Amino acid sequence: MKKNILTFLLLGAFFMVAGQEAPEGLFINSKAPDFKATDQNGTEVRLKDLLKKGKVVLVFYRGNWCPYCNRQLKRLEDSLQLIKDKGATLIAVTPEKPEGVDKTIEKTKAEYSILYDEGLKIMKAYEVEFIVPENTITRYRNSGIDLEKINGKDWNYLPVPAVYVIDKEANITYRFFNSDYKKRPTVQEILNNL
């Protein structure tokens, strides 16, 4: 009996961890959860307020240490006027502390709001967060990336690099969600869905 209970508990723990490692994100036609956070300029950004002006392109990225993220964010900055011309606002969200956000801005010249997701509230609401496996954490540390210093309290979580387009009624009308951090949508694909 004790052996069965232990087996059941271990299986339950395994499936909970496995579920955390493979988030699914929100799907098209889902309601986008409202959020508020402070951007790099000290401005409070709230989704509900942005949606009054038009659509929102919401981008989740891992951090300034991620070259794939920097390339994506730079491309978005280079196309920011095209996004604005479509009546949309671009917002990026990261688990990285503000000093890391500053480094992202240095690297990408981003003029759009970048939000530090303190406590992972936005990442959790959009179901993009996952626990970084211990072997990956070790590999990062060995290459000079210390997530504990970079992310602070919730250091062992990262987001799947996802992109959502949210319409004025807070409906998700487009999503790019791929757990392969090397794959990102093109700016043209985002523009086509605005």
N, C-alpha and C positions, 0 to 999 in steps of 0.2 A: 504493500500500500504506500509506504513512504517513498519507495523507488518510483512508483507511478506519479505521485504528486511532484516529486523532484523533476521527473522527465517532462511533465506537463508545464511546470514553471519555466524550465529551461527553454522549451519550445515557444512558450508565450513570450519570453524575453527576446528570443531570436527573431520572432516575427515582428515585435515592436521595433527592434533595432533595424531590421531589414526594411520596415516601412519608413523609418526615418531616413535611411540612406537613399531611398528612391522616391523622393517627392514627385507628385504629379502636376502640381501647379493648378491654377484655376483655368477653366475651359471657356471657350467662346460661348457667349450668351449668359455667362455667370455675371452676377452683380459684383462690381469692384468694391471691396471694402474701403470705406473712408479712412484716411490717416492724416496725421499732422506731425511734422518734424521741422527742425530748424536747418536751413541750408548753410552753405559756406559763408554767406554774407550776414548771417545772424537773423535772416528773415524767416518767420514762421510760414511754412508752406502747408496748405491743407487741400486735399484732393477736391473736396466739395466746392471750395471757392474757385479752383482752377477750372472745374467743369462748367461753371457759369459762363466762362469765356469761350469754351470750345472743347475739342477733344484733347486727351492727354496721352502722350507716349511715355510709358513707364518702363524704365530699364533697370534691371538688377545686375550688378557687377561685383566681382570678387574683391578687387583692391588694386592699388596703384602698382603692386608688385607683379601683376598679371599682364604680360605683354598683349594677350588677345583682348583683354578688357580695354587697355589703353588704345589699341588700334580701333576698336569699335567706337569708343567714346570720342576719339579724334575725328573719325569719319562723320559721326553725328554732329559734332561741332562744325565741321566743314560744310555740312548740309543744313545747319540750323535755320537759315533763312528760308529754305525750301519747306521745312517742317512748319515754320511760322506762317508761311504763305498759304498753307493748307488750313490755317486757323487752329493749329494745335500747339500745345505746350509740352516741352521735353523735360522730364525729371529723371534723374538717376539716383539709385538707392544702393548703399553699401553697408556692410557690417564694420567697416574700417573707421577708426576714431578720426576726429577732425584733422589732426596733423597728417594723416594719410590722405584725407580728401584734398588737403592743400597740395600734397605731392601729385595727386591725380591732375589737379588743375594746372600745375606747372608743366606736366608732361603733355596734356591734351589741349590746353588753352580753353577749356570748357567755360562758356559763359552762361550756360543753363544751370538750374539749381541741382546741386548734388546733396543728398540727404544722408547723414549718418544715422543708421537705423539702430539706435540705442535700445537694447533689450530685444532686438530682433522682432519687434512688433509688426512691422510692415512685411518683412519676409515671411513670418508665420501666417499672417492674414492672407497672403497670396500663395501660401503653401509651396515656397521655393527653397526653404532652408533644409540643410542636411548636416549631419554630424560628419566631420572629416575623419576618415579612418586613421588609426594610429600610425600605420606604415606610411601614409601620405604626409602626416604631420612630421614624422621623422625625416622623410625625404626633403620636405620644405626646410626644416631646421638645418639640415646638412648643406643646403644651398643658400643659407643666410636669410631665409624667410621665417621669422618667428611670429606666428599668428597670435600668440598670447600677448606680445607687445603691441602688435598692429591692431588687434580687435578688442583688447581689453577683456572685460568680464565674460563675454560669450565667444571667447577666442576660438573654440573648436567647431564653430559653425560657419558655413559659407552658403551663398545662394547658388542655385542653378542659374547660369546667366540667361535670364528670361527677358522677353520684351512683350508688353501688352499695349494695345491701343484701346482706350476707354472712351466711349461716346458721352455726350452731354447728359444722358440719362443714367450714367454709371454702369452701362453694359460693356462687357469686354467683347470687342468686335474683331480683334486679331490677337493671336498669341504666337510667339516663337518660344518654344520650350524644348531644350535639348540638353541632356546631362553631359554631353561631350562639350567641355568648355572651349574647345577649339572652333566649334561651329557657332556662327552668329548670322542673323539675317542681314541682308544687304540694306542699305539706305533706301534703294529703289523699292524693295519689297515693302518696307515700312510706309513709304510715300504712297504706294499703290493701295494701301489699306487705310489711308486717312480719308 
